[in-house]
Amino acid sequence: MTEQFQSSFARNFRSIIRWRNASGETIPPYAVVQADSYDANGLFYDVVKPNDEGNLYFINGDIAVPDGNHGTSLPWDGNAIPAQFEESDHEFATGAEPVPDQWTLGEGGMFTLVSDIDTSTGMNVGSILFNAGRGGGSGAVILFEIVYLDNACKDYVQTEVLGAPCNDDSIKLGDELDVFDEAGCFFNLPDEEFTNLVGVKGFASKMLLLPEEASGGCPEKPECRWVIIQLCCPDLL
């Protein structure tokens, strides 16, 4: 039953990141939250108030989430997402970053403000885009096709780059790159369905995360690595 649910979750909910409020406080609308741990059995993250000790963040929607309750966020797939800012005078096209011990964004380079800030609700809400690698990476997204995978290492696949960022000579069409499933919801499939992902296309962005050493035949995870943000629906029959 668990395997069937996980397969169904991966197939039907690729556009949603599910999390549980573990902060001890109510998370307000449009708040920035920090991933603290991942529950592989429940398929959700535990999130807390940003504390400047993490690198994986999500933005809450327009409804407050009490402590212990579940919420959802959209992935960083190139779409603008409304978020709450600390100050209303943050200027269009400038950078932003989570403020420690707050639910808001302040000055920094992780996100870019792509709209004027709306102060009508008293929450200083503006739309942001994610900047890959805290501004230290390409800041762009690649289109890839899966060319190799290993059932023993279901959090990564090898891919061929089909679409690369413009004006970035570090990434070329045809390059082979490792892409990782840091959310745990794209590749979490039974073996036969995971094997069917060869040839499937998707999108990945470069993100700054905690590094992990290679183990059990699985590859090393560098601190700045390509992370899947969208996967085209494969035929899993």
C-alpha positions as CSV (number, residue, x, y, z in Angstrom):
1,M,0.0,0.0,0.0
2,T,2.8,2.4,0.9
3,E,4.6,1.7,-2.4
4,Q,1.3,2.2,-4.3
5,F,0.7,5.6,-2.6
6,Q,4.3,6.7,-3.2
7,S,3.9,5.8,-6.9
8,S,0.6,7.7,-7.1
9,F,2.1,10.7,-5.3
10,A,5.1,10.9,-7.6
11,R,2.8,10.6,-10.7
12,N,0.1,13.0,-9.8
13,F,1.7,15.7,-7.5
14,R,4.9,16.6,-9.3
15,S,3.8,20.3,-9.3
16,I,3.4,20.5,-5.5
17,I,5.9,20.4,-2.6
18,R,4.2,19.1,0.6
19,W,5.4,20.1,4.0
20,R,4.5,20.1,7.7
21,N,4.8,23.1,10.0
22,A,7.3,22.1,12.7
23,S,8.2,25.7,13.8
24,G,6.1,25.9,16.9
25,E,4.4,29.0,15.5
26,T,1.6,29.7,12.9
27,I,3.2,30.3,9.5
28,P,1.6,33.4,8.0
29,P,0.5,33.7,4.3
30,Y,3.3,34.2,1.8
31,A,5.9,33.4,4.4
32,V,9.3,32.0,3.5
33,V,9.9,28.7,5.3
34,Q,13.1,26.6,5.7
35,A,13.3,22.9,5.1
36,D,14.5,21.2,8.2
37,S,14.2,17.4,7.4
38,Y,12.3,15.1,5.0
39,D,9.9,12.4,6.0
40,A,10.4,9.7,3.4
41,N,7.4,7.7,4.8
42,G,5.0,10.6,4.7
43,L,6.5,12.2,1.6
44,F,6.7,15.7,3.2
45,Y,9.3,18.1,4.6
46,D,9.3,19.4,8.1
47,V,9.7,23.2,7.8
48,V,10.8,25.8,10.4
49,K,11.4,29.6,10.5
50,P,14.5,30.5,8.6
51,N,17.6,30.4,10.9
52,D,20.4,31.1,8.4
53,E,21.5,27.4,8.8
54,G,19.8,26.0,5.7
55,N,19.7,26.4,2.0
56,L,16.4,24.9,0.9
57,Y,13.4,27.3,1.2
58,F,9.8,27.3,0.1
59,I,7.1,30.0,0.1
60,N,3.7,29.4,1.8
61,G,0.5,30.2,-0.1
62,D,-2.2,32.7,0.9
63,I,-3.5,30.8,3.9
64,A,-1.9,30.7,7.4
65,V,-0.7,27.2,8.5
66,P,-0.9,26.5,12.3
67,D,1.9,24.6,14.0
68,G,1.7,20.9,13.2
69,N,-0.5,21.3,10.2
70,H,0.4,20.6,6.6
71,G,0.9,23.1,3.8
72,T,2.0,23.1,0.2
73,S,4.3,25.2,-2.0
74,L,5.0,25.5,-5.6
75,P,8.4,24.3,-6.8
76,W,11.0,26.8,-8.2
77,D,10.1,26.0,-11.8
78,G,10.6,29.4,-13.4
79,N,7.3,30.9,-12.3
80,A,7.0,34.0,-10.1
81,I,5.8,33.2,-6.6
82,P,4.2,35.8,-4.2
83,A,6.3,36.2,-1.0
84,Q,6.3,38.6,2.0
85,F,9.1,41.2,2.3
86,E,10.5,42.7,5.5
87,E,10.4,46.3,4.0
88,S,8.0,47.8,1.4
89,D,10.8,49.8,-0.3
90,H,12.5,46.8,-1.8
91,E,13.0,47.8,-5.4
92,F,11.9,46.0,-8.5
93,A,14.5,43.6,-10.0
94,T,16.7,43.7,-6.9
95,G,17.8,40.6,-5.0
96,A,16.2,39.2,-1.8
97,E,17.0,36.5,0.8
98,P,15.4,35.0,3.8
99,V,15.7,37.0,7.0
100,P,16.9,34.9,10.0
101,D,14.2,34.5,12.7
102,Q,11.6,36.1,10.4
103,W,9.0,34.8,7.9
104,T,10.1,37.5,5.5
105,L,12.6,38.3,2.8
106,G,15.2,41.1,3.0
107,E,18.3,42.0,1.1
108,G,20.3,39.2,-0.6
109,G,20.9,37.3,-3.8
110,M,18.8,34.1,-3.6
111,F,15.7,35.6,-5.2
112,T,14.8,38.4,-7.5
113,L,11.8,40.7,-7.1
114,V,9.9,40.7,-10.4
115,S,6.9,42.9,-9.4
116,D,6.1,46.0,-7.4
117,I,5.4,45.3,-3.7
118,D,1.8,45.4,-2.8
119,T,1.2,47.0,0.6
120,S,-2.6,46.9,0.5
121,T,-2.8,43.9,2.9
122,G,-0.1,45.3,5.2
123,M,2.1,42.3,4.4
124,N,4.5,43.8,1.7
125,V,3.9,41.1,-0.8
126,G,5.9,40.9,-4.1
127,S,6.5,38.2,-6.7
128,I,9.9,36.6,-6.8
129,L,12.0,34.3,-9.0
130,F,14.6,31.9,-7.6
131,N,18.2,32.6,-8.5
132,A,20.0,29.3,-8.8
133,G,23.1,28.9,-6.5
134,R,22.5,32.0,-4.5
135,G,23.5,34.0,-7.6
136,G,26.8,32.1,-7.7
137,G,25.5,29.6,-10.3
138,S,24.0,30.1,-13.8
139,G,20.8,31.4,-12.4
140,A,19.0,29.5,-15.2
141,V,17.2,26.2,-15.9
142,I,18.3,23.4,-18.2
143,L,16.1,21.1,-20.3
144,F,17.3,17.5,-20.0
145,E,16.6,13.9,-21.1
146,I,17.3,11.0,-18.8
147,V,19.9,8.7,-20.3
148,Y,20.9,6.5,-17.4
149,L,19.7,5.5,-13.9
150,D,20.4,3.0,-11.2
151,N,17.7,1.4,-9.1
152,A,20.1,1.4,-6.1
153,C,20.4,5.2,-6.3
154,K,16.9,6.6,-6.8
155,D,17.6,10.1,-5.9
156,Y,19.6,10.8,-9.0
157,V,19.8,10.2,-12.8
158,Q,22.3,10.9,-15.5
159,T,21.0,13.3,-18.2
160,E,21.8,14.8,-21.5
161,V,21.3,18.5,-21.9
162,L,18.8,19.4,-24.6
163,G,18.3,23.0,-23.7
164,A,21.0,25.2,-22.1
165,P,21.0,28.8,-20.7
166,C,21.7,31.5,-23.2
167,N,25.1,33.3,-22.9
168,D,26.5,30.7,-20.6
169,D,29.5,28.8,-22.1
170,S,29.8,26.5,-19.1
171,I,26.8,24.5,-20.1
172,K,26.5,23.2,-23.7
173,L,23.9,21.2,-25.6
174,G,24.8,17.5,-25.4
175,D,26.6,17.8,-22.0
176,E,25.9,14.9,-19.6
177,L,25.0,16.0,-16.1
178,D,23.9,14.3,-12.9
179,V,20.5,15.6,-11.7
180,F,19.3,14.9,-8.2
181,D,15.8,14.6,-6.7
182,E,16.1,16.6,-3.5
183,A,12.4,16.8,-3.0
184,G,12.1,13.0,-2.9
185,C,8.9,13.0,-5.0
186,F,10.0,12.7,-8.6
187,F,12.0,9.4,-8.6
188,N,10.4,7.7,-5.6
189,L,8.9,4.9,-7.7
190,P,8.8,1.1,-7.8
191,D,11.8,-0.3,-9.7
192,E,9.9,-1.1,-12.9
193,E,8.5,2.4,-13.1
194,F,11.8,4.1,-12.2
195,T,13.4,2.1,-15.0
196,N,10.8,3.5,-17.4
197,L,12.1,7.0,-16.8
198,V,14.9,6.6,-19.3
199,G,14.1,8.9,-22.2
200,V,11.8,11.1,-20.2
201,K,12.5,14.9,-20.4
202,G,12.4,17.4,-17.6
203,F,13.9,20.6,-16.2
204,A,16.5,21.2,-13.5
205,S,18.0,24.2,-11.7
206,K,21.3,24.6,-9.9
207,M,20.8,24.9,-6.2
208,L,23.0,25.4,-3.1
209,L,22.5,22.5,-0.7
210,L,24.4,20.6,1.9
211,P,27.0,18.4,0.2
212,E,26.9,14.6,0.6
213,E,29.8,12.1,0.1
214,A,29.4,9.3,-2.4
215,S,28.2,6.0,-0.8
216,G,27.0,2.6,-1.8
217,G,27.9,3.2,-5.5
218,C,25.8,6.4,-5.6
219,P,27.5,9.6,-6.8
220,E,28.8,12.4,-4.6
221,K,26.4,15.3,-4.2
222,P,28.4,18.6,-4.5
223,E,27.3,21.6,-2.6
224,C,26.1,23.4,-5.8
225,R,24.2,20.8,-7.9
226,W,21.5,20.3,-10.5
227,V,18.2,19.6,-8.9
228,I,15.1,18.5,-10.8
229,I,12.2,21.0,-10.6
230,Q,9.8,19.5,-13.2
231,L,9.5,16.1,-14.9
232,C,7.3,15.4,-18.0
233,C,4.8,12.7,-17.3
234,P,6.2,9.3,-18.4
235,D,4.1,6.3,-19.5
236,L,4.3,4.2,-16.4
237,L,1.9,1.5,-17.6
